[in-house]
């Protein structure tokens, strides 16, 4: 049953849900919640829940000074993880 005064589509989202939708790491979502940039409800030491409406508000009015600190993935070239036999195989050639 939806809460009084809230539309049924205003569901609760986990940190992982929000991170997936925004394309950021879960620790970034937690940092934004701790900094009160993204409105959420703390339900534990490191756990938050977010209303979908809060996520929509964040994406529509995201402050310009909020960075996601996205780090690009390292290029592994043609490295085949199934071909690795030892830790020495992980070392890049000089």
Residue, then its C-alpha position, 0 to 999 in steps of 0.5 A: x500500500x502506498x504511503x499517504x500523499x505519495x504516488x505509487x510510482x514513488x518507490x524506494x531505491x537502494x544505493x545500488x539502484x541509484x548508482x546503476x541509474x546514474x552510472x556512478x559507483x555506489x560510494x559516490x551515491x553514499x558521498x552525495x547522500x552524506x553531503x546532502x546533495x542527494x536527498x535520502x533516508x539513512x537506515x543504518x550506518x552505511x545504508x540509505x534509501x532514496x525516493x524515486x522523486x528525489x532521484x528525478x529532482x537530483x537529475x533535473x537540478x544537479x548542481x554544477x559543482x557536483x562531480x561524480x569523480x568517474x575514473x575511466x577504465x584502464x585499457x587492457x589491450x588484448x589481455x586475455x584473463x584466461x591466458x594468465x598463468x601466474x602473477x608475472x603474466x600481469x606485469x606490463x612489458x618494459 
